[in-house]
Amino acid sequence: MKLGDRGSNVVKVQRALNKLNFKVGAEDGIFGSRTGNALKRFQSMYASLKVDGIYGKNTELEMEKQLNK
């Protein structure tokens, strides 16, 4: 997922980011600049992730790992 995407999957990412204290504000299902910036902040915390603001497989795996701590 990336900037401009919409839908229930975006809500899940937004919810996860909010839960991990990378605040995106409202979980509205719109992958806008606030979601992209929060995702980049999350990615920058983990050396294994590329900081590109795109929710790909590696970011998904790391986010799930952090949520399950």
mmCIF file of the N, C-alpha and C atoms, coordinates in Angstrom:
data_MODEL
# 
_entry.id   MODEL 
# 
loop_
_atom_site.group_PDB 
_atom_site.id 
_atom_site.type_symbol 
_atom_site.label_atom_id 
_atom_site.label_alt_id 
_atom_site.label_comp_id 
_atom_site.label_asym_id 
_atom_site.label_entity_id 
_atom_site.label_seq_id 
_atom_site.pdbx_PDB_ins_code 
_atom_site.Cartn_x 
_atom_site.Cartn_y 
_atom_site.Cartn_z 
_atom_site.occupancy 
_atom_site.B_iso_or_equiv 
_atom_site.pdbx_formal_charge 
_atom_site.auth_seq_id 
_atom_site.auth_comp_id 
_atom_site.auth_asym_id 
_atom_site.auth_atom_id 
_atom_site.pdbx_PDB_model_num 
ATOM 1   N N  . MET A 1 1  ? 0.838   -1.173 0.000  1.00 0.00 ? 1  MET A N  1 
ATOM 2   C CA . MET A 1 1  ? 0.000   0.000  0.000  1.00 0.00 ? 1  MET A CA 1 
ATOM 3   C C  . MET A 1 1  ? 0.887   1.241  0.000  1.00 0.00 ? 1  MET A C  1 
ATOM 4   N N  . LYS A 1 2  ? 0.363   2.279  -0.582 1.00 0.00 ? 2  LYS A N  1 
ATOM 5   C CA . LYS A 1 2  ? 1.141   3.509  -0.692 1.00 0.00 ? 2  LYS A CA 1 
ATOM 6   C C  . LYS A 1 2  ? 0.203   4.711  -0.753 1.00 0.00 ? 2  LYS A C  1 
ATOM 7   N N  . LEU A 1 3  ? 0.822   5.879  -0.786 1.00 0.00 ? 3  LEU A N  1 
ATOM 8   C CA . LEU A 1 3  ? 0.098   7.145  -0.851 1.00 0.00 ? 3  LEU A CA 1 
ATOM 9   C C  . LEU A 1 3  ? -0.986  7.084  -1.925 1.00 0.00 ? 3  LEU A C  1 
ATOM 10  N N  . GLY A 1 4  ? -2.201  7.461  -1.549 1.00 0.00 ? 4  GLY A N  1 
ATOM 11  C CA . GLY A 1 4  ? -3.314  7.492  -2.481 1.00 0.00 ? 4  GLY A CA 1 
ATOM 12  C C  . GLY A 1 4  ? -4.224  6.282  -2.390 1.00 0.00 ? 4  GLY A C  1 
ATOM 13  N N  . ASP A 1 5  ? -3.748  5.197  -1.773 1.00 0.00 ? 5  ASP A N  1 
ATOM 14  C CA . ASP A 1 5  ? -4.583  4.010  -1.634 1.00 0.00 ? 5  ASP A CA 1 
ATOM 15  C C  . ASP A 1 5  ? -5.690  4.267  -0.604 1.00 0.00 ? 5  ASP A C  1 
ATOM 16  N N  . ARG A 1 6  ? -6.768  3.499  -0.734 1.00 0.00 ? 6  ARG A N  1 
ATOM 17  C CA . ARG A 1 6  ? -7.918  3.630  0.171  1.00 0.00 ? 6  ARG A CA 1 
ATOM 18  C C  . ARG A 1 6  ? -8.494  2.258  0.477  1.00 0.00 ? 6  ARG A C  1 
ATOM 19  N N  . GLY A 1 7  ? -9.188  2.182  1.602  1.00 0.00 ? 7  GLY A N  1 
ATOM 20  C CA . GLY A 1 7  ? -9.923  0.967  1.897  1.00 0.00 ? 7  GLY A CA 1 
ATOM 21  C C  . GLY A 1 7  ? -9.668  0.416  3.293  1.00 0.00 ? 7  GLY A C  1 
ATOM 22  N N  . SER A 1 8  ? -10.265 -0.746 3.529  1.00 0.00 ? 8  SER A N  1 
ATOM 23  C CA . SER A 1 8  ? -10.198 -1.361 4.858  1.00 0.00 ? 8  SER A CA 1 
ATOM 24  C C  . SER A 1 8  ? -8.783  -1.794 5.228  1.00 0.00 ? 8  SER A C  1 
ATOM 25  N N  . ASN A 1 9  ? -7.975  -2.152 4.251  1.00 0.00 ? 9  ASN A N  1 
ATOM 26  C CA . ASN A 1 9  ? -6.589  -2.518 4.559  1.00 0.00 ? 9  ASN A CA 1 
ATOM 27  C C  . ASN A 1 9  ? -5.791  -1.311 5.051  1.00 0.00 ? 9  ASN A C  1 
ATOM 28  N N  . VAL A 1 10 ? -6.110  -0.150 4.530  1.00 0.00 ? 10 VAL A N  1 
ATOM 29  C CA . VAL A 1 10 ? -5.452  1.080  4.996  1.00 0.00 ? 10 VAL A CA 1 
ATOM 30  C C  . VAL A 1 10 ? -5.855  1.351  6.443  1.00 0.00 ? 10 VAL A C  1 
ATOM 31  N N  . VAL A 1 11 ? -7.125  1.116  6.775  1.00 0.00 ? 11 VAL A N  1 
ATOM 32  C CA . VAL A 1 11 ? -7.589  1.292  8.155  1.00 0.00 ? 11 VAL A CA 1 
ATOM 33  C C  . VAL A 1 11 ? -6.778  0.404  9.090  1.00 0.00 ? 11 VAL A C  1 
ATOM 34  N N  . LYS A 1 12 ? -6.509  -0.838 8.679  1.00 0.00 ? 12 LYS A N  1 
ATOM 35  C CA . LYS A 1 12 ? -5.732  -1.761 9.514  1.00 0.00 ? 12 LYS A CA 1 
ATOM 36  C C  . LYS A 1 12 ? -4.320  -1.225 9.758  1.00 0.00 ? 12 LYS A C  1 
ATOM 37  N N  . VAL A 1 13 ? -3.696  -0.681 8.732  1.00 0.00 ? 13 VAL A N  1 
ATOM 38  C CA . VAL A 1 13 ? -2.357  -0.105 8.874  1.00 0.00 ? 13 VAL A CA 1 
ATOM 39  C C  . VAL A 1 13 ? -2.416  1.114  9.792  1.00 0.00 ? 13 VAL A C  1 
ATOM 40  N N  . GLN A 1 14 ? -3.410  1.972  9.588  1.00 0.00 ? 14 GLN A N  1 
ATOM 41  C CA . GLN A 1 14 ? -3.554  3.159  10.427 1.00 0.00 ? 14 GLN A CA 1 
ATOM 42  C C  . GLN A 1 14 ? -3.770  2.771  11.888 1.00 0.00 ? 14 GLN A C  1 
ATOM 43  N N  . ARG A 1 15 ? -4.604  1.774  12.120 1.00 0.00 ? 15 ARG A N  1 
ATOM 44  C CA . ARG A 1 15 ? -4.870  1.306  13.477 1.00 0.00 ? 15 ARG A CA 1 
ATOM 45  C C  . ARG A 1 15 ? -3.582  0.787  14.128 1.00 0.00 ? 15 ARG A C  1 
ATOM 46  N N  . ALA A 1 16 ? -2.807  0.022  13.365 1.00 0.00 ? 16 ALA A N  1 
ATOM 47  C CA . ALA A 1 16 ? -1.547  -0.521 13.879 1.00 0.00 ? 16 ALA A CA 1 
ATOM 48  C C  . ALA A 1 16 ? -0.563  0.602  14.192 1.00 0.00 ? 16 ALA A C  1 
ATOM 49  N N  . LEU A 1 17 ? -0.449  1.565  13.307 1.00 0.00 ? 17 LEU A N  1 
ATOM 50  C CA . LEU A 1 17 ? 0.468   2.686  13.545 1.00 0.00 ? 17 LEU A CA 1 
ATOM 51  C C  . LEU A 1 17 ? 0.053   3.470  14.789 1.00 0.00 ? 17 LEU A C  1 
ATOM 52  N N  . ASN A 1 18 ? -1.232  3.738  14.945 1.00 0.00 ? 18 ASN A N  1 
ATOM 53  C CA . ASN A 1 18 ? -1.710  4.439  16.133 1.00 0.00 ? 18 ASN A CA 1 
ATOM 54  C C  . ASN A 1 18 ? -1.398  3.641  17.392 1.00 0.00 ? 18 ASN A C  1 
ATOM 55  N N  . LYS A 1 19 ? -1.611  2.336  17.334 1.00 0.00 ? 19 LYS A N  1 
ATOM 56  C CA . LYS A 1 19 ? -1.370  1.465  18.478 1.00 0.00 ? 19 LYS A CA 1 
ATOM 57  C C  . LYS A 1 19 ? 0.113   1.461  18.866 1.00 0.00 ? 19 LYS A C  1 
ATOM 58  N N  . LEU A 1 20 ? 0.987   1.595  17.869 1.00 0.00 ? 20 LEU A N  1 
ATOM 59  C CA . LEU A 1 20 ? 2.436   1.602  18.108 1.00 0.00 ? 20 LEU A CA 1 
ATOM 60  C C  . LEU A 1 20 ? 2.974   3.012  18.392 1.00 0.00 ? 20 LEU A C  1 
ATOM 61  N N  . ASN A 1 21 ? 2.062   3.963  18.570 1.00 0.00 ? 21 ASN A N  1 
ATOM 62  C CA . ASN A 1 21 ? 2.403   5.363  18.889 1.00 0.00 ? 21 ASN A CA 1 
ATOM 63  C C  . ASN A 1 21 ? 3.066   6.122  17.748 1.00 0.00 ? 21 ASN A C  1 
ATOM 64  N N  . PHE A 1 22 ? 2.785   5.715  16.517 1.00 0.00 ? 22 PHE A N  1 
ATOM 65  C CA . PHE A 1 22 ? 3.166   6.488  15.335 1.00 0.00 ? 22 PHE A CA 1 
ATOM 66  C C  . PHE A 1 22 ? 1.861   7.087  14.816 1.00 0.00 ? 22 PHE A C  1 
ATOM 67  N N  . LYS A 1 23 ? 1.436   8.145  15.465 1.00 0.00 ? 23 LYS A N  1 
ATOM 68  C CA . LYS A 1 23 ? 0.079   8.667  15.308 1.00 0.00 ? 23 LYS A CA 1 
ATOM 69  C C  . LYS A 1 23 ? -0.227  9.153  13.892 1.00 0.00 ? 23 LYS A C  1 
ATOM 70  N N  . VAL A 1 24 ? -1.360  8.652  13.378 1.00 0.00 ? 24 VAL A N  1 
ATOM 71  C CA . VAL A 1 24 ? -1.843  9.070  12.060 1.00 0.00 ? 24 VAL A CA 1 
ATOM 72  C C  . VAL A 1 24 ? -3.122  9.888  12.169 1.00 0.00 ? 24 VAL A C  1 
ATOM 73  N N  . GLY A 1 25 ? -3.676  9.987  13.379 1.00 0.00 ? 25 GLY A N  1 
ATOM 74  C CA . GLY A 1 25 ? -4.951  10.676 13.540 1.00 0.00 ? 25 GLY A CA 1 
ATOM 75  C C  . GLY A 1 25 ? -6.087  9.712  13.262 1.00 0.00 ? 25 GLY A C  1 
ATOM 76  N N  . ALA A 1 26 ? -7.108  10.192 12.569 1.00 0.00 ? 26 ALA A N  1 
ATOM 77  C CA . ALA A 1 26 ? -8.292  9.384  12.293 1.00 0.00 ? 26 ALA A CA 1 
ATOM 78  C C  . ALA A 1 26 ? -7.955  8.182  11.415 1.00 0.00 ? 26 ALA A C  1 
ATOM 79  N N  . GLU A 1 27 ? -8.534  7.048  11.771 1.00 0.00 ? 27 GLU A N  1 
ATOM 80  C CA . GLU A 1 27 ? -8.378  5.822  10.974 1.00 0.00 ? 27 GLU A CA 1 
ATOM 81  C C  . GLU A 1 27 ? -9.482  5.817  9.924  1.00 0.00 ? 27 GLU A C  1 
ATOM 82  N N  . ASP A 1 28 ? -9.236  6.592  8.862  1.00 0.00 ? 28 ASP A N  1 
ATOM 83  C CA . ASP A 1 28 ? -10.281 6.865  7.868  1.00 0.00 ? 28 ASP A CA 1 
ATOM 84  C C  . ASP A 1 28 ? -10.173 6.049  6.587  1.00 0.00 ? 28 ASP A C  1 
ATOM 85  N N  . GLY A 1 29 ? -9.153  5.206  6.479  1.00 0.00 ? 29 GLY A N  1 
ATOM 86  C CA . GLY A 1 29 ? -9.018  4.377  5.285  1.00 0.00 ? 29 GLY A CA 1 
ATOM 87  C C  . GLY A 1 29 ? -8.403  5.090  4.091  1.00 0.00 ? 29 GLY A C  1 
ATOM 88  N N  . ILE A 1 30 ? -7.872  6.275  4.308  1.00 0.00 ? 30 ILE A N  1 
ATOM 89  C CA . ILE A 1 30 ? -7.243  7.036  3.231  1.00 0.00 ? 30 ILE A CA 1 
ATOM 90  C C  . ILE A 1 30 ? -5.751  7.134  3.527  1.00 0.00 ? 30 ILE A C  1 
ATOM 91  N N  . PHE A 1 31 ? -4.936  6.588  2.648  1.00 0.00 ? 31 PHE A N  1 
ATOM 92  C CA . PHE A 1 31 ? -3.478  6.606  2.820  1.00 0.00 ? 31 PHE A CA 1 
ATOM 93  C C  . PHE A 1 31 ? -2.981  7.947  2.312  1.00 0.00 ? 31 PHE A C  1 
ATOM 94  N N  . GLY A 1 32 ? -3.038  8.937  3.204  1.00 0.00 ? 32 GLY A N  1 
ATOM 95  C CA . GLY A 1 32 ? -2.594  10.277 2.860  1.00 0.00 ? 32 GLY A CA 1 
ATOM 96  C C  . GLY A 1 32 ? -1.226  10.575 3.433  1.00 0.00 ? 32 GLY A C  1 
ATOM 97  N N  . SER A 1 33 ? -0.876  11.852 3.470  1.00 0.00 ? 33 SER A N  1 
ATOM 98  C CA . SER A 1 33 ? 0.459   12.246 3.918  1.00 0.00 ? 33 SER A CA 1 
ATOM 99  C C  . SER A 1 33 ? 0.701   11.924 5.386  1.00 0.00 ? 33 SER A C  1 
ATOM 100 N N  . ARG A 1 34 ? -0.321  12.042 6.246  1.00 0.00 ? 34 ARG A N  1 
ATOM 101 C CA . ARG A 1 34 ? -0.121  11.721 7.670  1.00 0.00 ? 34 ARG A CA 1 
ATOM 102 C C  . ARG A 1 34 ? 0.196   10.243 7.853  1.00 0.00 ? 34 ARG A C  1 
ATOM 103 N N  . THR A 1 35 ? -0.497  9.392  7.123  1.00 0.00 ? 35 THR A N  1 
ATOM 104 C CA . THR A 1 35 ? -0.233  7.954  7.207  1.00 0.00 ? 35 THR A CA 1 
ATOM 105 C C  . THR A 1 35 ? 1.143   7.649  6.633  1.00 0.00 ? 35 THR A C  1 
ATOM 106 N N  . GLY A 1 36 ? 1.461   8.249  5.509  1.00 0.00 ? 36 GLY A N  1 
ATOM 107 C CA . GLY A 1 36 ? 2.772   8.033  4.891  1.00 0.00 ? 36 GLY A CA 1 
ATOM 108 C C  . GLY A 1 36 ? 3.914   8.481  5.784  1.00 0.00 ? 36 GLY A C  1 
ATOM 109 N N  . ASN A 1 37 ? 3.761   9.639  6.415  1.00 0.00 ? 37 ASN A N  1 
ATOM 110 C CA . ASN A 1 37 ? 4.808   10.138 7.306  1.00 0.00 ? 37 ASN A CA 1 
ATOM 111 C C  . ASN A 1 37 ? 4.956   9.261  8.539  1.00 0.00 ? 37 ASN A C  1 
ATOM 112 N N  . ALA A 1 38 ? 3.839   8.808  9.102  1.00 0.00 ? 38 ALA A N  1 
ATOM 113 C CA . ALA A 1 38 ? 3.896   7.914  10.261 1.00 0.00 ? 38 ALA A CA 1 
ATOM 114 C C  . ALA A 1 38 ? 4.569   6.603  9.882  1.00 0.00 ? 38 ALA A C  1 
ATOM 115 N N  . LEU A 1 39 ? 4.263   6.105  8.701  1.00 0.00 ? 39 LEU A N  1 
ATOM 116 C CA . LEU A 1 39 ? 4.872   4.862  8.244  1.00 0.00 ? 39 LEU A CA 1 
ATOM 117 C C  . LEU A 1 39 ? 6.376   5.034  8.053  1.00 0.00 ? 39 LEU A C  1 
ATOM 118 N N  . LYS A 1 40 ? 6.796   6.159  7.512  1.00 0.00 ? 40 LYS A N  1 
ATOM 119 C CA . LYS A 1 40 ? 8.235   6.432  7.348  1.00 0.00 ? 40 LYS A CA 1 
ATOM 120 C C  . LYS A 1 40 ? 8.923   6.513  8.708  1.00 0.00 ? 40 LYS A C  1 
ATOM 121 N N  . ARG A 1 41 ? 8.268   7.127  9.695  1.00 0.00 ? 41 ARG A N  1 
ATOM 122 C CA . ARG A 1 41 ? 8.852   7.191  11.040 1.00 0.00 ? 41 ARG A CA 1 
ATOM 123 C C  . ARG A 1 41 ? 9.009   5.786  11.609 1.00 0.00 ? 41 ARG A C  1 
ATOM 124 N N  . PHE A 1 42 ? 7.982   4.944  11.408 1.00 0.00 ? 42 PHE A N  1 
ATOM 125 C CA . PHE A 1 42 ? 8.065   3.556  11.859 1.00 0.00 ? 42 PHE A CA 1 
ATOM 126 C C  . PHE A 1 42 ? 9.233   2.856  11.164 1.00 0.00 ? 42 PHE A C  1 
ATOM 127 N N  . GLN A 1 43 ? 9.322   2.978  9.850  1.00 0.00 ? 43 GLN A N  1 
ATOM 128 C CA . GLN A 1 43 ? 10.371  2.307  9.086  1.00 0.00 ? 43 GLN A CA 1 
ATOM 129 C C  . GLN A 1 43 ? 11.760  2.772  9.518  1.00 0.00 ? 43 GLN A C  1 
ATOM 130 N N  . SER A 1 44 ? 11.894  4.040  9.864  1.00 0.00 ? 44 SER A N  1 
ATOM 131 C CA . SER A 1 44 ? 13.202  4.572  10.236 1.00 0.00 ? 44 SER A CA 1 
ATOM 132 C C  . SER A 1 44 ? 13.713  3.991  11.559 1.00 0.00 ? 44 SER A C  1 
ATOM 133 N N  . MET A 1 45 ? 12.845  3.379  12.333 1.00 0.00 ? 45 MET A N  1 
ATOM 134 C CA . MET A 1 45 ? 13.236  2.801  13.622 1.00 0.00 ? 45 MET A CA 1 
ATOM 135 C C  . MET A 1 45 ? 13.899  1.427  13.469 1.00 0.00 ? 45 MET A C  1 
ATOM 136 N N  . TYR A 1 46 ? 13.800  0.831  12.300 1.00 0.00 ? 46 TYR A N  1 
ATOM 137 C CA . TYR A 1 46 ? 14.280  -0.536 12.097 1.00 0.00 ? 46 TYR A CA 1 
ATOM 138 C C  . TYR A 1 46 ? 15.218  -0.586 10.895 1.00 0.00 ? 46 TYR A C  1 
ATOM 139 N N  . ALA A 1 47 ? 16.471  -0.947 11.154 1.00 0.00 ? 47 ALA A N  1 
ATOM 140 C CA . ALA A 1 47 ? 17.518  -0.924 10.126 1.00 0.00 ? 47 ALA A CA 1 
ATOM 141 C C  . ALA A 1 47 ? 17.195  -1.819 8.935  1.00 0.00 ? 47 ALA A C  1 
ATOM 142 N N  . SER A 1 48 ? 16.417  -2.870 9.165  1.00 0.00 ? 48 SER A N  1 
ATOM 143 C CA . SER A 1 48 ? 16.113  -3.815 8.086  1.00 0.00 ? 48 SER A CA 1 
ATOM 144 C C  . SER A 1 48 ? 15.100  -3.261 7.079  1.00 0.00 ? 48 SER A C  1 
ATOM 145 N N  . LEU A 1 49 ? 14.473  -2.127 7.415  1.00 0.00 ? 49 LEU A N  1 
ATOM 146 C CA . LEU A 1 49 ? 13.424  -1.590 6.544  1.00 0.00 ? 49 LEU A CA 1 
ATOM 147 C C  . LEU A 1 49 ? 13.913  -0.417 5.709  1.00 0.00 ? 49 LEU A C  1 
ATOM 148 N N  . LYS A 1 50 ? 13.462  -0.389 4.475  1.00 0.00 ? 50 LYS A N  1 
ATOM 149 C CA . LYS A 1 50 ? 13.697  0.751  3.597  1.00 0.00 ? 50 LYS A CA 1 
ATOM 150 C C  . LYS A 1 50 ? 12.693  1.841  3.984  1.00 0.00 ? 50 LYS A C  1 
ATOM 151 N N  . VAL A 1 51 ? 13.167  3.059  4.152  1.00 0.00 ? 51 VAL A N  1 
ATOM 152 C CA . VAL A 1 51 ? 12.294  4.173  4.540  1.00 0.00 ? 51 VAL A CA 1 
ATOM 153 C C  . VAL A 1 51 ? 11.722  4.795  3.272  1.00 0.00 ? 51 VAL A C  1 
ATOM 154 N N  . ASP A 1 52 ? 10.608  4.223  2.817  1.00 0.00 ? 52 ASP A N  1 
ATOM 155 C CA . ASP A 1 52 ? 10.007  4.682  1.561  1.00 0.00 ? 52 ASP A CA 1 
ATOM 156 C C  . ASP A 1 52 ? 8.527   5.032  1.682  1.00 0.00 ? 52 ASP A C  1 
ATOM 157 N N  . GLY A 1 53 ? 7.942   4.823  2.874  1.00 0.00 ? 53 GLY A N  1 
ATOM 158 C CA . GLY A 1 53 ? 6.528   5.140  3.058  1.00 0.00 ? 53 GLY A CA 1 
ATOM 159 C C  . GLY A 1 53 ? 5.596   4.179  2.360  1.00 0.00 ? 53 GLY A C  1 
ATOM 160 N N  . ILE A 1 54 ? 6.115   3.043  1.924  1.00 0.00 ? 54 ILE A N  1 
ATOM 161 C CA . ILE A 1 54 ? 5.294   2.020  1.263  1.00 0.00 ? 54 ILE A CA 1 
ATOM 162 C C  . ILE A 1 54 ? 5.134   0.840  2.214  1.00 0.00 ? 54 ILE A C  1 
ATOM 163 N N  . TYR A 1 55 ? 3.908   0.404  2.398  1.00 0.00 ? 55 TYR A N  1 
ATOM 164 C CA . TYR A 1 55 ? 3.621   -0.721 3.272  1.00 0.00 ? 55 TYR A CA 1 
ATOM 165 C C  . TYR A 1 55 ? 3.743   -2.005 2.463  1.00 0.00 ? 55 TYR A C  1 
ATOM 166 N N  . GLY A 1 56 ? 4.956   -2.561 2.478  1.00 0.00 ? 56 GLY A N  1 
ATOM 167 C CA . GLY A 1 56 ? 5.231   -3.809 1.774  1.00 0.00 ? 56 GLY A CA 1 
ATOM 168 C C  . GLY A 1 56 ? 5.392   -4.953 2.750  1.00 0.00 ? 56 GLY A C  1 
ATOM 169 N N  . LYS A 1 57 ? 5.839   -6.088 2.237  1.00 0.00 ? 57 LYS A N  1 
ATOM 170 C CA . LYS A 1 57 ? 5.926   -7.308 3.040  1.00 0.00 ? 57 LYS A CA 1 
ATOM 171 C C  . LYS A 1 57 ? 6.868   -7.155 4.237  1.00 0.00 ? 57 LYS A C  1 
ATOM 172 N N  . ASN A 1 58 ? 8.053   -6.573 4.052  1.00 0.00 ? 58 ASN A N  1 
ATOM 173 C CA . ASN A 1 58 ? 9.002   -6.422 5.158  1.00 0.00 ? 58 ASN A CA 1 
ATOM 174 C C  . ASN A 1 58 ? 8.450   -5.511 6.248  1.00 0.00 ? 58 ASN A C  1 
ATOM 175 N N  . THR A 1 59 ? 7.815   -4.422 5.843  1.00 0.00 ? 59 THR A N  1 
ATOM 176 C CA . THR A 1 59 ? 7.210   -3.511 6.818  1.00 0.00 ? 59 THR A CA 1 
ATOM 177 C C  . THR A 1 59 ? 6.074   -4.219 7.547  1.00 0.00 ? 59 THR A C  1 
ATOM 178 N N  . GLU A 1 60 ? 5.276   -4.963 6.816  1.00 0.00 ? 60 GLU A N  1 
ATOM 179 C CA . GLU A 1 60 ? 4.174   -5.710 7.422  1.00 0.00 ? 60 GLU A CA 1 
ATOM 180 C C  . GLU A 1 60 ? 4.700   -6.683 8.485  1.00 0.00 ? 60 GLU A C  1 
ATOM 181 N N  . LEU A 1 61 ? 5.739   -7.427 8.152  1.00 0.00 ? 61 LEU A N  1 
ATOM 182 C CA . LEU A 1 61 ? 6.295   -8.405 9.090  1.00 0.00 ? 61 LEU A CA 1 
ATOM 183 C C  . LEU A 1 61 ? 6.843   -7.727 10.348 1.00 0.00 ? 61 LEU A C  1 
ATOM 184 N N  . GLU A 1 62 ? 7.552   -6.626 10.172 1.00 0.00 ? 62 GLU A N  1 
ATOM 185 C CA . GLU A 1 62 ? 8.112   -5.920 11.335 1.00 0.00 ? 62 GLU A CA 1 
ATOM 186 C C  . GLU A 1 62 ? 7.006   -5.321 12.195 1.00 0.00 ? 62 GLU A C  1 
ATOM 187 N N  . MET A 1 63 ? 5.974   -4.788 11.551 1.00 0.00 ? 63 MET A N  1 
ATOM 188 C CA . MET A 1 63 ? 4.873   -4.194 12.299 1.00 0.00 ? 63 MET A CA 1 
ATOM 189 C C  . MET A 1 63 ? 4.142   -5.270 13.108 1.00 0.00 ? 63 MET A C  1 
ATOM 190 N N  . GLU A 1 64 ? 3.905   -6.426 12.504 1.00 0.00 ? 64 GLU A N  1 
ATOM 191 C CA . GLU A 1 64 ? 3.253   -7.527 13.226 1.00 0.00 ? 64 GLU A CA 1 
ATOM 192 C C  . GLU A 1 64 ? 4.112   -7.966 14.411 1.00 0.00 ? 64 GLU A C  1 
ATOM 193 N N  . LYS A 1 65 ? 5.423   -8.035 14.205 1.00 0.00 ? 65 LYS A N  1 
ATOM 194 C CA . LYS A 1 65 ? 6.347   -8.404 15.271 1.00 0.00 ? 65 LYS A CA 1 
ATOM 195 C C  . LYS A 1 65 ? 6.249   -7.424 16.437 1.00 0.00 ? 65 LYS A C  1 
ATOM 196 N N  . GLN A 1 66 ? 6.221   -6.132 16.134 1.00 0.00 ? 66 GLN A N  1 
ATOM 197 C CA . GLN A 1 66 ? 6.143   -5.119 17.186 1.00 0.00 ? 66 GLN A CA 1 
ATOM 198 C C  . GLN A 1 66 ? 4.786   -5.136 17.888 1.00 0.00 ? 66 GLN A C  1 
ATOM 199 N N  . LEU A 1 67 ? 3.722   -5.391 17.161 1.00 0.00 ? 67 LEU A N  1 
ATOM 200 C CA . LEU A 1 67 ? 2.393   -5.450 17.770 1.00 0.00 ? 67 LEU A CA 1 
ATOM 201 C C  . LEU A 1 67 ? 2.243   -6.644 18.699 1.00 0.00 ? 67 LEU A C  1 
ATOM 202 N N  . ASN A 1 68 ? 2.985   -7.708 18.440 1.00 0.00 ? 68 ASN A N  1 
ATOM 203 C CA . ASN A 1 68 ? 2.869   -8.922 19.234 1.00 0.00 ? 68 ASN A CA 1 
ATOM 204 C C  . ASN A 1 68 ? 3.810   -8.970 20.432 1.00 0.00 ? 68 ASN A C  1 
ATOM 205 N N  . LYS A 1 69 ? 4.508   -7.881 20.684 1.00 0.00 ? 69 LYS A N  1 
ATOM 206 C CA . LYS A 1 69 ? 5.431   -7.827 21.831 1.00 0.00 ? 69 LYS A CA 1 
ATOM 207 C C  . LYS A 1 69 ? 4.662   -7.743 23.122 1.00 0.00 ? 69 LYS A C  1 
# 
